[in-house]
Amino acid sequence: MPQAWIKIKQSFSGLQNWKIWLAILLMPVNWCIETFKWYRLVNKMQPFSFLKAFESVLSGLALSMNTPNRIGEYGGRVVYLEEGNRFKGVALTLVSSVGQLLITLVIGWMALLILKSELASVQLGGSYFSSILLLVFQYSVLAFVILTAIFFFRMQWLAKILKWIPFLKEKLSFTEVLEKLSNRFYLEILFFSFLRFVVFAVQYILIWQALAVQISGWQGFWAVAIIFLIMAIIPSFAIAEVGIRGKVAISIIAIYSTNNIAILAGTIGIWLLNLVLPALFGSLMLLSIKIIKDK
């Protein structure tokens, strides 16, 4: 058995095993934060319990697994809403998703600046991050951050402008729910998106450290930020995302550690913990809805 696999096996019974259990305990924290965002958004439109919000978030995750860029998440969430509010629910889901994307882009851009010198040794897709390529990437991400921020905070303005187009007016009537959201509320969504990002990053750091990947909390946080940034840019299916994420993680963490097996094992572990397991629960919830409707 390779030495790396022996160390991974020992990590579950060694002095660092508490980090693995803490990462596991952070899984419900992660999804409760996302649930609270959805709960706050939906209650701008209709009364909705936290439990129902939790069920709809997991159901959305279940449907997102086999769809590009997780667009199935929209359908899984809105199925729990009143029939007349489902299209409005799509608009609110967009607010939640774009808020999380904006946080990922902002922190990822900061990570590009902080790890600028270290990234020169990173190889992705057969190419190294040259100084020119990194500079282009930084400015491209910054432009994307600005555009995403404008879209996020002025989503309702865009909807109003588009509704001036006659054939779009009726089709976009569901976006009126966005007019009930204040700038302060958008900031609240960003705050909870940031908390969720931190939980994700801490989970990665804890599991990697428990698996003997030599990386500090500071290094791990910014490395995870770049991994998330790259994953946000690459179109993918959630079910196939683990392979891409694993390759990206190995390339980025190579700055600090060459324990590739442990890096990959930790990445797969987080994928199973934060996506596959909750998606399985979400599938059961969707199945229960169908059974109830069939009766």
N, C-alpha and C positions, 0 to 999 in steps of 0.2 A: 504493500500500500504506500503510495507517495507520501512524503513527509507532510505536505500541505494538508492532505486529507486527514492524516492523524491529528494534526493540530486543530482542524475544524471539529473533529469528533471530540477531542479533549475540551474544547471551549464550552461544551454543554455541561461539563462537570467541574470546570476549573474555577479559579478565583474571579474570573471575569464573566461568569455565566449570568450574573445579575443584570448585566447590560442587555443580554438577549431577552430576558423576561420583561425588563423595562420597555424595550422596543415593542414587544408584543402587547403590553398594557397600553401603549400609546396608540395602538390601532383604533380602539373605540373612541379615544380622545380626538383623533384625526377626523373620523366620520361624524362625531357629535358637533365639531366646529362647523363642518360643511352643512350639517343638518340645521344648525342654528341660523346660518346664513339664509338657507332656503325657507326656514320657518318665518324669519323676519320679513322676507320678500313676499311670501304668499299671503301673510296676514295683512298686507296692504290692500289685498283684493278680496279675500274671504276668510272667515274664521277657520283655523287649521291647527290641530294639535301638534305638539312636538313629536309624538309617537308616529303620527301619520306622515309628518315631514321626514322622519328617519326612514320609514318604510319606502317612501317615494324616492329618496336619495339612493338607497340600496337597489331599488328596482331599476332606476335609471342607470346605475352602474352595470347591472346585469345585461341590459339591452345594449350598452355601449361597447361591450367586449368584442363584438364581431362587426363593428361598423367603423368606417374610416374617421379618424380624429374624434372618436367617441360621440358622434352626432346622435346615436341612438339614445343617449342619456336624456335628451329632451322628451322623447316619447314616453320613456319609463317614468319620468317625474309627473308629467301632466295627467297621466291616466288616473291619478288619485284626486284630481281637482273636479269641481262641478263641471258638467258638460259645457256650459256657456263660458267657462273661464279657461278652457284648455289652451286656446290660442294665445290668450294673455299670459298663461303660464310659460309658453315658449319664450316670450319677450323677457320674462323675469329670470328664466334659466340662463338666457343670454347675458344678463347683467352679472349673475354669479360667475359664469364661465370667463367672461372678459375681465372681470375683477381679478380672478386668480391668474389669468394670463398676464395682466399688467404687472402684478407683483413679481411673477417669474421673470419677466423681461427686465424690470428695474433692478432686482437683486442680481440677475445674471450679468447685466451691464456693469454693475459695480464690481462683480467678481472678475470681469475681464480687465478692469483697471488695476485691481489689487494683485492679481496673479499674472500681470503682464509679462514680467521677466521669466517666470516659470513656464508659461505657455509656449515659449519658443522651442521647448524640447518635446512638445506633444505632437503626435502624428495621428491624423484622422483621414481616412479615405486615401491613404498612400501619400499624403502631403503633410509637411510640417507647417506650423503657424509661423510664417515669416513675419518680420516687423510690418511689412506693407500689407500683407493679408490680414494680420491682426488689426491694423488700423482701419482698414476697410470694413472689417467685421464689426468693430466698435461703433463706427459711425452709422453703419446700417442698422444695428440694434438700437442705437440712440434714436434714429429716425422712426423706427418701428415703435419705440416706447412713446414718443410724442404723438404719433398718429393714434395709437391704441388709447392713450390717455384722453385725447380729444374725443374720440368715439365713445369712450366709457362715460365721461362726464357730460357729454352733449348728445347722448343717444336719443333723448326725447326731441331735441331740436331737429336731428336728422329725420326722425319719423314725421315731424310736422312739415318739413320741407318736401319730403317725398309725397306726402298726402295732397300737395298742391297739384300733383300730376293726376288728372281725372281718373284714369283707369286703375290707379293705385290707391285712391282715397278709401274705397270700401274695403279693399284687401288688407290695408294697413290699419284699419280701425282698432284692431286689438292692441296696438302699441300705445293707446291712450292711458293704459295702466302705468306707463313710465312717467307720466306727468305728475303722478302722486309721490314720486321719489325726489327728495331734496338732495342738494349737494352734500349735506351733513350725513344723510343716509348712505350715499355712495361711499363716503369716507369710512363709514362703519363697515360696509361690505369689504373694503380694502383692508381694514384692520383685521377682520377675521380671516381674510385670505392670507394675510401675512402670518398670523398665528398658525394657520394650517401648513404654510410653507416651512416654518420653523420646526413644527412637529415632524414633518417628513424628513427634513435634514437631520434632526437629532436621531431619528430611527436609523438612518443610514450610518451615521457616525458610531452609534452604540453597537450595531451588529458588526460593522467592519472591525472596530476595536476588539470586540469579543472574539473575532475570528483571527486575531493576531495580525491585522493590517496596521502597519506602523503609520498612524496618521493622528494628528492632534484635532481637538474640537474646532479650532480656528481654521486649520487647513481643510478639514472635512467639510465645514459649512460652505466655504467658497467653492470648493471642488464640486460639491453637490449642486450649487447654484449654476455652475457652468454646464453640468450634465443636464439639468432641467431646462436650461436655456436652449441647448442643442436639440433636446427632445421636443421642445415646443415648436421648433422650426421645421423638424423633419415630419412629413405626413406619415402616419402609420395606423395600423389596427392595434387596439389594446391587447388582443390575444397574441399578437406577434411582437409586441413592443419590448418584451423582456430580452430578446436576442439583440436588438439594436441598443437598448439601454446598457446591456452587459458589455458590448464592444466599446461604447462611448465611455463607460465607467472605467474600464481597464486602461483605456488611452489616457484619460484625465488623471486618474489616481496614480498612474505610472510615474508622475512627478515625485511622489513620495514613497511609493512601495511597488515592488515587483511581484507581490504575492497574488498573482492573477487568479488562481483558483479560489482563494478566500474572497477576493473582490467580486468575482462572478457569483459565488455562492451567496454572499450577502445581498447582492442585487436581486438575485432570484428570490431570496427569502422575503425581501421587502415587497416584491411584486406579488408573491403569493399571499402575503399577509394583508397588504393594503388594497389589492384589486381582486384577486381570484376568490379568496375566502368571503369577503363581503358580497361579491357578485353571486356566489352560490346562495347565500341567504336571500339576496334580492330576487333570484330566480324562483325560490320557494314562495316568496311573497307575491310575485306576479302570477304564479300558478294558483295560489289561493284565491286571488281576485277572479281568475277565469272560472274556477270551480263555483264560486259564489254566484257569478253572473249566469252560469249554465243552469244552476238550480232555479 
